[in-house]
Amino acid sequence: MKEDHGHSPQEIARRLSGGPQNAYLKDMIYGGIDGAVTTFAIVAGVEGAGLSSGIIVALGIANILADGFSMAASNYSGTKAELDDRKRIIQIEHRHIEQHQEGELEELRQILALRGLSGDVLDRATDLIAADKAKWIDLMLTDEYGLSKGQPNPVRASLATFAAFLAAGSVPLTPYVLGLADPFKLSVIATLLTFFLIGTVKSRWSLARWWWSGLETFAIGAVAALIAYFVGSLFHP
């Protein structure tokens, strides 16, 4: 089995010196699945209603651009709010350390005790961490407030969502844009394959086997497609 990373002293130092890494897997998976689902919902709904391919293309492109931007903007706002809350908590901790240092030291001591330290080791660790205010506050952020070590980047998170939405959302429309024969059948196959591929990629960061993760995402997309087609068929002349 291939190692995830090296464990020599030099490799460890180089890896840790970069600090915590912000991953945008959640943003990309969320954007990709939603892009494929919402765009195919339009394709299946309009097809089920028996309307023309031109309407499918027009509504599909409008969905990719408008809904994709909306998702990216929402993700930006949510991530920005998370970042602002983090900055607010940091200011609070700075003020508490300045005004209630003994109480904050006791909090730090109890946090380290919960991690298994005791006796002289606990006293020494408390003093060492308290000597560096930045590290002290970082520890409080994770252990007292449950925040991650890495700071979220709203712009990158929103761009990851938008790019994944555009890429996956364009798949159901491609047969119609290219004017291929039997476009709905090709759209169904391509979209379901996209769901499966998203699931297999997701398995790279999961304990699940690639085929199981692929089938799980495939099933989610298939249910969404059936619902959209069924609703559209209710309006068929």
Secondary structure, 3 states (H helix, E strand, C coil): CCCCCCCCHHHHHHHHHCCCCCCCHHHHHHHHHHHHHHHHHHHHHHHHCCCCHHHHHHHHHHHHHHHHHHHHHHHHHHHHHHHHHHHHHHHHHHHHHHHCHHHHHHHHHHHHHHCCCCHHHHHHHHHHHHCCHHHHHHHHHHHCCCCCCCCCCHHHHHHHHHHHHHHHHCCCCHHHHCCCCCHHHHHHHHHHHHHHHHHHHHHHHCCCCHHHHHHHHHHHHHHHHHHHHHHHHCCCC
